[in-house]
Amino acid sequence: MKLYKISLVMFGAALLTTSCNDIDEQYPETGVLTKEQNQEINEIVPERAQATFQGMFSIMATPHRGLPGTANADRADDFGYVMAAFSLDLEGADMFMQNNNYNWFSVCGEYSSRNADYANPYIRYVIPYRQIGIINDVISGIDENTDNPDLLNQRAQAFAMRAYAYMALAPYFAFNYSHPDDPCIPILKADTDYGNNPRASVKEVWESIKEDLDYAVANLTADRTGKDQINVNVAYGLRARANLYMGNYAEAAADAEKAMQGFTPASQAEISVPAFCNLNEHNWIWGINVPTEMAQIDGSCTSSSWLSAFSGDGYAAATENVPTINRLLYNKIADTDIRKNWWLDENLHTPNWAGLTWTDPKTGASATGDEIAKFEIEELKAAFLPLNSVKFGMKSGVGSIINNNDFPLMRVEEMILIQVEGLAKSGNEARAKQILENFVKTYRDPAYSVEANLQQRGLSDEIWFQRRVELWGEGFFMFDCKRLGKPVVRTHGSGTTNQPAAFAFNIAATDGWLNMRFPQTEMDNNKGVVDNTGGQQPVAGQNPNLRDGVTD
């Protein structure tokens, strides 16, 4: 495996919002199809609409590529929506990687990700908008009054996906919903002047998201061709997230309950081995499918390369960059909680890999269980470090060079925790406690008592604690941090954290540096955008006295 150190030069690119669909027909008279012509052709030839529709999903795991100066070269930190989720967790408090020359995500650890010319924030910004371009083609290409059930289903899925794309941006460019009039992000409409499209307000963006999800819920059923597509469960789940962010807590609880219908949490046995890598896991409501052929284009440019400790062709295992949990959170997890074994302990032990064996493909030497921690394979695997993650397994087997791990976008466990939070914050704490205790005690920690944990923290923080443990590595930390108005707390002072020294700082909840900056190319091409300001890049050791209510 050829590994590349991170480049010191970061590139941006012009924002593209047009469809990737290459089958659009052109009329000699006008040069392009009108909306009505598109709809007519799609009714006659549904396969045409299907091609654009499929592109709406395939882009989710596709590298952006094409950054100026790279000659369309692959980047190890460019793998679609999962890259954005990964970055958001690395900007949080609970997950980090080593501060070495192979960490392509060091911009997240150090918070230089606010640089308008850097590739990382540019990719995170452009992917949702590129997808919205495809989505708008799907929507405009299908008559809203069609009597073709397949086309109506595609249109409804597109509305839900558009909401998801905006939700991948909105929480990170503005403070939470308690600031409804603050500028958020641009909204792309059919009549939008892309050269002068100002930022819509927080309220306008989230109301637009909610409207799209209302349409999706009203027009989708439980049917779909696979869990990489959207059905009514997913639409309810997305609306539950939106309602949670907007403070509509009773509605969030009701939507979450509907989203989880037909799904059950992963059992203690099922999470007692590395998992979270296969779309067919029964607790997944929705996920990204990574076909083998896509993974083989460049295996190092995939989520498997970074999230799984068990890839035989990955940056994480080969360069001491296996995602690691912050000791502050790890030490709060009860020893009786099965999830604590998702990470190696201080002695490099976990019972979760007891039955796994890793073999050196060249020498035939192998290691099993705890032996894997110190097992080294030239250019493929370095020794592991304390508190490294083994949560994410390897779909194609330990040491596989096929990085085709799928990625969970929505699990039933998340919906349970949204239901709990929604109930608790809408006046039904008793019911919230009952559901929370039943979930954790049945599926995660047999010794769990909600009342005992409430001796350590309030109910709201207990729910956030459970979310931080359960959803670790799945991209939810900054979503929660921003909506809850919480600080990013990585350290309690000298010697309290295992974060690299350069990343060991805390950021106040009101610090303007928490808000993303717009890529320079977007500001150059869209004169209506006014960038975020405020705050400054954190420095090592700052704000050591900040606390978040969970790791106190």
C-alpha positions as CSV (number, residue, x, y, z in Angstrom):
1,M,0.0,0.0,0.0
2,K,1.3,3.4,-1.0
3,L,0.6,6.0,1.7
4,Y,0.8,9.7,1.1
5,K,1.6,12.2,3.8
6,I,-0.9,15.1,3.9
7,S,-0.1,17.9,1.6
8,L,0.7,21.3,3.0
9,V,-1.2,23.0,0.2
10,M,-5.0,22.8,0.3
11,F,-7.1,23.6,-2.8
12,G,-10.6,24.9,-3.4
13,A,-12.8,24.7,-6.5
14,A,-15.8,26.4,-8.1
15,L,-19.1,25.3,-6.6
16,L,-21.0,23.1,-9.0
17,T,-24.8,22.8,-8.6
18,T,-25.7,21.2,-11.9
19,S,-26.7,17.6,-12.3
20,C,-24.2,14.9,-13.1
21,N,-26.9,13.2,-15.3
22,D,-25.3,12.7,-18.7
23,I,-28.4,11.5,-20.6
24,D,-30.2,14.8,-20.9
25,E,-31.4,15.2,-24.4
26,Q,-31.1,18.6,-26.2
27,Y,-33.6,20.0,-28.6
28,P,-32.1,21.8,-31.6
29,E,-34.6,24.7,-31.3
30,T,-33.8,25.6,-27.7
31,G,-30.6,23.9,-26.8
32,V,-32.1,22.4,-23.5
33,L,-35.2,20.8,-22.3
34,T,-37.9,22.8,-20.6
35,K,-39.4,21.6,-17.3
36,E,-42.5,20.4,-19.1
37,Q,-40.4,18.5,-21.8
38,N,-38.4,16.8,-19.1
39,Q,-41.5,15.7,-17.3
40,E,-43.1,14.4,-20.6
41,I,-40.0,12.4,-21.5
42,N,-39.7,10.9,-18.0
43,E,-43.3,9.8,-18.1
44,I,-42.7,8.0,-21.5
45,V,-39.2,6.7,-20.6
46,P,-39.1,6.2,-16.8
47,E,-35.6,4.7,-17.1
48,R,-34.4,8.2,-17.8
49,A,-35.7,9.5,-14.5
50,Q,-34.4,6.4,-12.8
51,A,-30.8,7.2,-14.0
52,T,-30.9,10.7,-12.4
53,F,-32.6,9.3,-9.3
54,Q,-29.8,6.7,-8.8
55,G,-27.2,9.4,-9.1
56,M,-28.8,11.1,-6.2
57,F,-27.7,8.2,-4.0
58,S,-24.4,7.1,-5.6
59,I,-22.9,10.6,-5.0
60,M,-23.1,10.0,-1.3
61,A,-20.1,7.7,-1.2
62,T,-18.3,9.2,-4.2
63,P,-15.1,11.2,-3.9
64,H,-15.5,14.8,-5.1
65,R,-12.2,14.8,-7.0
66,G,-11.3,17.5,-9.5
67,L,-9.7,19.9,-7.0
68,P,-7.6,22.4,-8.9
69,G,-3.9,21.5,-9.1
70,T,-4.5,17.9,-8.3
71,A,-5.1,16.7,-11.9
72,N,-8.2,14.9,-10.7
73,A,-6.1,12.8,-8.3
74,D,-7.6,10.9,-5.5
75,R,-7.4,12.4,-2.0
76,A,-7.3,10.2,1.0
77,D,-9.7,12.5,2.9
78,D,-12.3,12.6,0.1
79,F,-15.0,10.0,0.3
80,G,-18.4,11.7,0.3
81,Y,-20.8,12.2,3.1
82,V,-18.9,9.8,5.5
83,M,-15.9,12.1,5.2
84,A,-18.1,15.0,6.5
85,A,-19.5,12.9,9.3
86,F,-15.9,11.8,10.2
87,S,-14.7,15.4,10.2
88,L,-17.5,16.6,12.4
89,D,-16.7,14.0,15.1
90,L,-13.0,14.9,14.9
91,E,-14.0,18.5,15.5
92,G,-15.8,17.3,18.7
93,A,-14.5,16.3,22.0
94,D,-14.8,12.5,22.0
95,M,-12.8,11.2,19.0
96,F,-9.4,12.0,17.7
97,M,-6.5,10.7,15.7
98,Q,-2.8,11.1,16.3
99,N,-1.1,14.4,15.3
100,N,1.3,12.9,12.8
101,N,2.2,13.6,9.1
102,Y,-0.3,10.9,7.9
103,N,-3.4,12.4,9.6
104,W,-5.2,14.0,6.7
105,F,-7.9,15.2,9.2
106,S,-5.5,17.2,11.4
107,V,-7.3,20.3,10.2
108,C,-10.3,19.1,12.3
109,G,-8.3,18.3,15.4
110,E,-6.7,21.7,15.4
111,Y,-9.7,23.6,14.0
112,S,-7.9,25.1,11.0
113,S,-10.9,23.7,9.1
114,R,-12.2,27.3,9.1
115,N,-9.7,28.3,6.4
116,A,-11.7,29.3,3.3
117,D,-9.0,27.9,1.0
118,Y,-8.6,24.4,2.6
119,A,-9.8,21.2,0.8
120,N,-11.5,19.7,3.9
121,P,-14.1,22.4,4.5
122,Y,-14.6,22.8,0.7
123,I,-15.4,19.1,0.2
124,R,-17.8,19.2,3.1
125,Y,-19.6,22.2,1.6
126,V,-19.7,21.2,-2.1
127,I,-21.0,17.6,-1.8
128,P,-24.4,18.5,-0.4
129,Y,-24.9,21.2,-2.9
130,R,-23.8,19.0,-5.8
131,Q,-26.4,16.5,-4.6
132,I,-29.0,19.2,-4.3
133,G,-28.4,20.0,-7.9
134,I,-29.2,16.4,-8.9
135,I,-32.2,16.3,-6.5
136,N,-33.7,19.4,-8.0
137,D,-33.4,17.8,-11.4
138,V,-35.3,14.7,-10.1
139,I,-38.0,16.9,-8.6
140,S,-38.5,19.2,-11.6
141,G,-38.4,16.3,-14.0
142,I,-41.4,14.5,-12.4
143,D,-44.9,16.0,-12.6
144,E,-46.2,16.4,-9.1
145,N,-49.6,15.1,-10.4
146,T,-48.1,11.9,-12.0
147,D,-50.1,8.8,-11.6
148,N,-47.0,6.7,-12.1
149,P,-46.3,5.3,-8.5
150,D,-42.6,4.7,-9.2
151,L,-42.1,8.3,-10.3
152,L,-44.1,9.6,-7.4
153,N,-41.9,7.5,-5.0
154,Q,-38.8,8.9,-6.6
155,R,-40.0,12.4,-6.2
156,A,-40.9,11.9,-2.6
157,Q,-37.5,10.3,-1.9
158,A,-35.9,13.4,-3.5
159,F,-37.7,15.7,-1.2
160,A,-36.4,13.7,1.8
161,M,-32.9,13.6,0.4
162,R,-32.9,17.4,-0.2
163,A,-33.8,17.9,3.5
164,Y,-30.9,15.6,4.5
165,A,-28.5,17.5,2.3
166,Y,-29.4,20.9,3.9
167,M,-29.2,19.2,7.3
168,A,-25.7,18.3,6.5
169,L,-24.9,22.0,6.3
170,A,-27.3,24.1,8.3
171,P,-26.2,23.2,11.9
172,Y,-22.6,24.1,11.2
173,F,-22.8,27.5,9.6
174,A,-24.9,29.2,12.3
175,F,-25.7,28.9,16.0
176,N,-28.8,26.9,17.0
177,Y,-32.5,27.5,16.5
178,S,-32.7,29.9,19.4
179,H,-31.1,32.4,16.9
180,P,-33.8,32.1,14.2
181,D,-32.9,35.4,12.4
182,D,-29.2,34.7,12.1
183,P,-27.9,34.0,8.5
184,C,-27.4,30.3,7.8
185,I,-26.8,28.9,4.3
186,P,-28.1,29.7,0.8
187,I,-31.1,27.8,-0.5
188,L,-31.1,26.7,-4.1
189,K,-34.5,27.1,-5.9
190,A,-35.5,26.9,-9.5
191,D,-35.3,30.6,-10.0
192,T,-32.2,31.2,-7.9
193,D,-29.6,33.6,-9.2
194,Y,-26.5,31.5,-8.2
195,G,-24.3,34.5,-8.7
196,N,-26.2,36.5,-6.0
197,N,-27.9,34.1,-3.6
198,P,-27.7,35.4,0.0
199,R,-27.8,33.2,3.0
200,A,-31.3,32.3,4.2
201,S,-32.0,32.7,7.9
202,V,-31.8,29.8,10.4
203,K,-35.6,29.8,10.6
204,E,-36.0,29.9,6.8
205,V,-33.6,27.0,6.2
206,W,-35.1,24.7,8.8
207,E,-38.7,25.5,7.8
208,S,-37.7,24.6,4.2
209,I,-36.2,21.3,5.6
210,K,-39.4,20.6,7.5
211,E,-41.6,21.3,4.4
212,D,-39.6,18.8,2.3
213,L,-39.9,16.2,5.0
214,D,-43.7,16.8,5.4
215,Y,-44.1,16.0,1.7
216,A,-41.9,12.9,2.0
217,V,-43.8,11.5,4.9
218,A,-47.1,12.1,3.2
219,N,-46.0,10.4,-0.1
220,L,-43.7,7.5,1.0
221,T,-44.6,4.0,2.2
222,A,-42.5,1.4,3.9
223,D,-41.5,-0.2,0.5
224,R,-38.1,0.3,-1.0
225,T,-35.6,-1.7,-3.0
226,G,-32.9,-1.5,-0.4
227,K,-31.8,0.2,2.9
228,D,-29.6,2.6,0.9
229,Q,-32.8,4.2,-0.3
230,I,-35.4,6.2,1.6
231,N,-38.8,5.0,2.8
232,V,-41.3,6.4,5.2
233,N,-39.3,5.2,8.2
234,V,-36.3,7.2,7.1
235,A,-38.5,10.3,6.3
236,Y,-40.0,10.1,9.8
237,G,-36.5,9.7,11.2
238,L,-35.2,12.7,9.4
239,R,-38.1,14.8,10.5
240,A,-37.5,13.6,14.1
241,R,-34.0,15.0,13.8
242,A,-35.3,18.3,12.4
243,N,-37.9,18.6,15.1
244,L,-35.3,17.9,17.7
245,Y,-33.1,20.7,16.4
246,M,-36.0,23.1,16.1
247,G,-37.1,22.4,19.7
248,N,-40.4,20.7,18.7
249,Y,-39.8,18.0,21.3
250,A,-43.2,16.3,21.4
251,E,-43.2,16.1,17.6
252,A,-39.7,14.7,17.6
253,A,-40.7,11.9,20.0
254,A,-43.7,11.0,17.9
255,D,-41.8,10.9,14.6
256,A,-39.0,8.9,16.2
257,E,-41.5,6.3,17.4
258,K,-42.9,6.0,13.9
259,A,-39.4,5.8,12.3
260,M,-38.4,2.8,14.5
261,Q,-41.5,0.7,13.6
262,G,-40.3,-2.7,12.4
263,F,-36.7,-2.3,13.7
264,T,-35.1,-3.6,16.9
265,P,-31.8,-2.6,18.5
266,A,-28.6,-4.7,18.1
267,S,-28.3,-7.2,21.0
268,Q,-25.5,-7.3,23.5
269,A,-24.1,-10.3,21.6
270,E,-24.2,-8.5,18.3
271,I,-22.3,-5.5,19.5
272,S,-19.8,-7.7,21.4
273,V,-17.8,-8.1,18.1
274,P,-16.6,-5.4,15.7
275,A,-19.6,-4.5,13.6
276,F,-21.3,-1.4,12.2
277,C,-20.1,-2.0,8.7
278,N,-22.9,-3.9,6.8
279,L,-26.1,-2.4,5.4
280,N,-27.9,-5.6,6.3
281,E,-27.4,-5.2,10.1
282,H,-31.0,-5.4,11.3
283,N,-30.8,-2.3,13.5
284,W,-30.0,0.0,10.6
285,I,-32.9,2.0,9.2
286,W,-30.8,3.7,6.5
287,G,-27.2,3.5,5.3
288,I,-24.7,4.2,2.6
289,N,-24.0,1.2,0.4
290,V,-20.4,0.9,-0.8
291,P,-20.2,-1.7,-3.6
292,T,-17.0,-3.6,-4.0
293,E,-16.4,-2.1,-7.4
294,M,-16.5,1.4,-6.0
295,A,-14.2,0.4,-3.1
296,Q,-11.6,-1.0,-5.5
297,I,-11.2,2.3,-7.4
298,D,-8.9,3.4,-4.6
299,G,-9.3,1.6,-1.4
300,S,-7.4,4.1,0.6
301,C,-10.0,6.8,-0.3
302,T,-12.9,5.2,1.7
303,S,-14.4,5.3,5.1
304,S,-13.1,1.8,5.8
305,S,-9.6,3.1,5.4
306,W,-10.1,5.5,8.3
307,L,-12.8,4.2,10.5
308,S,-11.9,0.5,10.7
309,A,-8.9,-0.7,12.6
310,F,-9.0,-3.9,10.6
311,S,-8.4,-2.7,7.0
312,G,-5.4,-4.3,5.3
313,D,-5.2,-1.3,2.9
314,G,-6.0,1.6,5.2
315,Y,-4.5,4.7,6.6
316,A,-5.9,4.1,10.1
317,A,-4.2,0.8,10.8
318,A,-1.0,1.5,8.9
319,T,-0.1,4.9,10.3
320,E,-1.2,4.9,14.0
321,N,-4.3,6.8,13.0
322,V,-7.0,4.5,14.3
323,P,-9.8,6.7,15.7
324,T,-9.4,6.9,19.5
325,I,-11.9,7.8,22.3
326,N,-11.1,10.7,24.6
327,R,-10.3,9.3,28.1
328,L,-12.7,11.9,29.6
329,L,-15.7,10.1,28.0
330,Y,-14.2,6.6,28.3
331,N,-13.8,6.8,32.0
332,K,-17.4,7.7,32.4
333,I,-18.6,4.5,30.8
334,A,-19.5,1.8,33.3
335,D,-17.4,-1.4,33.3
336,T,-20.7,-3.3,33.0
337,D,-21.6,-1.5,29.8
338,I,-20.9,-3.7,26.8
339,R,-20.1,-0.7,24.7
340,K,-16.9,0.0,26.7
341,N,-15.4,-2.9,24.8
342,W,-15.7,-0.9,21.5
343,W,-12.3,0.5,22.5
344,L,-9.1,-1.1,23.7
345,D,-8.4,-0.5,27.3
346,E,-5.3,1.0,28.7
347,N,-3.7,-2.5,28.6
348,L,-4.6,-2.9,24.9
349,H,-7.3,-5.5,25.8
350,T,-10.9,-6.0,24.6
351,P,-12.9,-9.2,24.6
352,N,-14.5,-8.1,21.4
353,W,-11.7,-9.4,19.2
354,A,-11.1,-12.7,21.0
355,G,-12.2,-14.7,18.0
356,L,-10.4,-12.6,15.3
357,T,-7.1,-13.4,13.6
358,W,-5.0,-11.1,11.4
359,T,-2.5,-12.8,9.1
360,D,0.5,-11.1,7.3
361,P,-0.1,-11.7,3.6
362,K,3.6,-11.9,2.9
363,T,5.1,-13.9,5.8
364,G,2.0,-15.9,6.9
365,A,2.6,-14.8,10.5
366,S,-0.6,-14.2,12.4
367,A,-2.0,-12.8,15.6
368,T,-5.3,-13.6,17.4
369,G,-7.2,-11.5,19.9
370,D,-5.1,-9.3,22.1
371,E,-2.0,-10.3,20.2
372,I,-3.4,-8.1,17.3
373,A,-2.7,-4.9,19.3
374,K,1.1,-5.2,19.0
375,F,1.2,-7.2,15.7
376,E,2.9,-5.2,13.0
377,I,2.9,-5.7,9.2
378,E,5.2,-3.7,7.1
379,E,3.4,-0.7,5.5
380,L,0.0,-2.3,6.4
381,K,-0.4,-2.3,10.2
382,A,1.3,-0.5,13.0
383,A,1.0,-1.3,16.7
384,F,-2.3,-0.1,18.2
385,L,-2.5,2.4,21.0
386,P,-4.7,2.5,24.2
387,L,-8.3,3.5,23.7
388,N,-8.1,2.8,19.9
389,S,-11.5,2.0,18.5
390,V,-12.6,-1.5,17.4
391,K,-16.2,-0.6,17.1
392,F,-16.2,-0.7,13.3
393,G,-15.5,-4.1,11.9
394,M,-14.4,-5.1,8.4
395,K,-17.2,-6.3,6.1
396,S,-14.8,-8.4,4.0
397,G,-12.9,-9.8,6.9
398,V,-9.9,-8.8,9.1
399,G,-7.0,-7.6,7.1
400,S,-9.0,-7.4,3.8
401,I,-7.8,-5.0,1.2
402,I,-11.4,-4.6,0.0
403,N,-12.5,-1.4,1.8
404,N,-16.2,-1.9,1.1
405,N,-17.6,-1.1,4.5
406,D,-21.1,0.3,4.4
407,F,-21.9,3.2,6.8
408,P,-24.9,3.7,9.0
409,L,-26.9,6.9,8.4
410,M,-29.7,6.1,10.8
411,R,-30.1,3.4,13.4
412,V,-33.1,2.4,15.5
413,E,-31.0,3.2,18.6
414,E,-30.7,6.8,17.6
415,M,-34.5,7.0,17.2
416,I,-35.0,5.5,20.7
417,L,-32.7,8.2,22.1
418,I,-34.6,11.0,20.2
419,Q,-37.8,9.6,21.5
420,V,-36.4,9.7,25.1
421,E,-35.2,13.3,24.7
422,G,-38.4,14.5,23.0
423,L,-40.5,13.0,25.8
424,A,-38.2,14.4,28.6
425,K,-38.2,17.9,27.2
426,S,-42.0,18.0,26.4
427,G,-43.0,17.3,30.0
428,N,-43.1,13.4,30.2
429,E,-39.9,12.7,32.1
430,A,-41.3,9.6,33.8
431,R,-41.9,7.9,30.4
432,A,-38.6,9.1,29.1
433,K,-36.7,7.5,32.0
434,Q,-38.6,4.3,31.6
435,I,-37.8,4.0,27.9
436,L,-34.1,5.0,28.5
437,E,-33.6,2.5,31.3
438,N,-35.3,-0.3,29.3
439,F,-33.1,0.3,26.3
440,V,-29.8,0.6,28.1
441,K,-30.5,-2.3,30.6
442,T,-31.8,-4.7,27.9
443,Y,-29.3,-4.0,25.1
444,R,-26.2,-2.3,26.5
445,D,-25.6,-2.5,30.3
446,P,-27.5,-5.1,32.4
447,A,-26.6,-3.1,35.6
448,Y,-27.9,0.2,34.3
449,S,-30.1,2.4,36.5
450,V,-31.2,5.7,35.2
451,E,-31.8,7.1,38.7
452,A,-28.2,6.1,39.7
453,N,-26.8,7.9,36.7
454,L,-28.9,10.9,37.5
455,Q,-26.9,11.3,40.7
456,Q,-24.0,12.2,38.4
457,R,-25.8,14.5,35.9
458,G,-29.2,15.8,34.9
459,L,-31.6,13.9,32.6
460,S,-30.7,16.1,29.6
461,D,-27.0,15.5,30.0
462,E,-27.6,11.8,30.7
463,I,-29.4,11.5,27.4
464,W,-26.5,13.3,25.7
465,F,-24.1,11.0,27.4
466,Q,-25.9,8.0,26.0
467,R,-25.9,9.5,22.5
468,R,-22.2,10.3,22.7
469,V,-21.4,6.6,23.6
470,E,-23.9,4.9,21.3
471,L,-23.3,7.1,18.2
472,W,-19.6,7.6,18.6
473,G,-17.9,7.8,15.2
474,E,-21.1,8.2,13.3
475,G,-21.0,11.9,12.9
476,F,-23.4,13.2,15.6
477,F,-21.2,15.1,18.1
478,M,-21.2,18.6,16.5
479,F,-24.9,18.3,15.6
480,D,-25.7,17.8,19.3
481,C,-23.1,20.2,20.5
482,K,-24.4,23.0,18.4
483,R,-28.2,22.4,19.0
484,L,-27.7,22.0,22.7
485,G,-25.5,25.1,23.0
486,K,-22.7,23.1,24.6
487,P,-18.9,23.8,24.7
488,V,-16.4,21.5,23.1
489,V,-14.6,20.1,26.1
490,R,-11.6,17.9,25.3
491,T,-9.5,18.5,28.5
492,H,-9.9,19.2,32.2
493,G,-6.4,20.5,32.3
494,S,-2.9,19.1,32.2
495,G,-2.7,15.3,32.3
496,T,-6.5,14.7,32.1
497,T,-6.8,13.8,28.4
498,N,-5.1,11.5,25.9
499,Q,-5.7,14.0,23.1
500,P,-2.5,15.1,21.3
501,A,-1.2,18.3,22.9
502,A,-2.0,20.4,19.8
503,F,-5.7,19.3,20.0
504,A,-6.1,19.6,23.8
505,F,-8.2,22.7,24.2
506,N,-11.8,23.7,24.9
507,I,-14.1,26.0,23.0
508,A,-16.9,28.0,24.5
509,A,-20.4,27.4,23.2
510,T,-20.7,31.0,22.1
511,D,-17.3,31.1,20.3
512,G,-17.8,32.2,16.7
513,W,-15.0,29.8,15.6
514,L,-17.6,27.0,16.0
515,N,-19.3,28.2,12.9
516,M,-17.9,27.0,9.6
517,R,-16.6,29.5,7.0
518,F,-17.6,29.5,3.3
519,P,-15.1,28.3,0.7
520,Q,-13.4,31.1,-1.0
521,T,-14.7,29.9,-4.4
522,E,-18.3,30.2,-3.2
523,M,-17.7,33.7,-2.0
524,D,-16.0,34.6,-5.3
525,N,-18.9,33.1,-7.4
526,N,-21.8,34.0,-5.2
527,K,-21.6,37.7,-4.4
528,G,-24.6,37.5,-2.1
529,V,-22.8,35.4,0.6
530,V,-21.4,37.2,3.6
531,D,-19.0,35.0,5.5
532,N,-19.0,34.1,9.2
533,T,-16.7,36.0,11.5
534,G,-15.9,35.9,15.1
535,G,-13.7,33.8,17.3
536,Q,-10.2,32.7,16.5
537,Q,-8.4,29.4,16.0
538,P,-8.0,27.6,19.4
539,V,-4.6,27.2,21.0
540,A,-3.4,24.3,23.1
541,G,-4.6,24.4,26.7
542,Q,-7.2,27.2,26.3
543,N,-10.3,27.3,28.5
544,P,-9.3,24.4,30.8
545,N,-12.1,25.2,33.3
546,L,-14.9,24.7,30.8
547,R,-17.2,21.7,31.5
548,D,-20.0,20.1,29.4
549,G,-22.2,18.4,32.0
550,V,-21.3,14.9,30.8
551,T,-17.6,14.4,31.4
552,D,-17.5,16.7,34.5
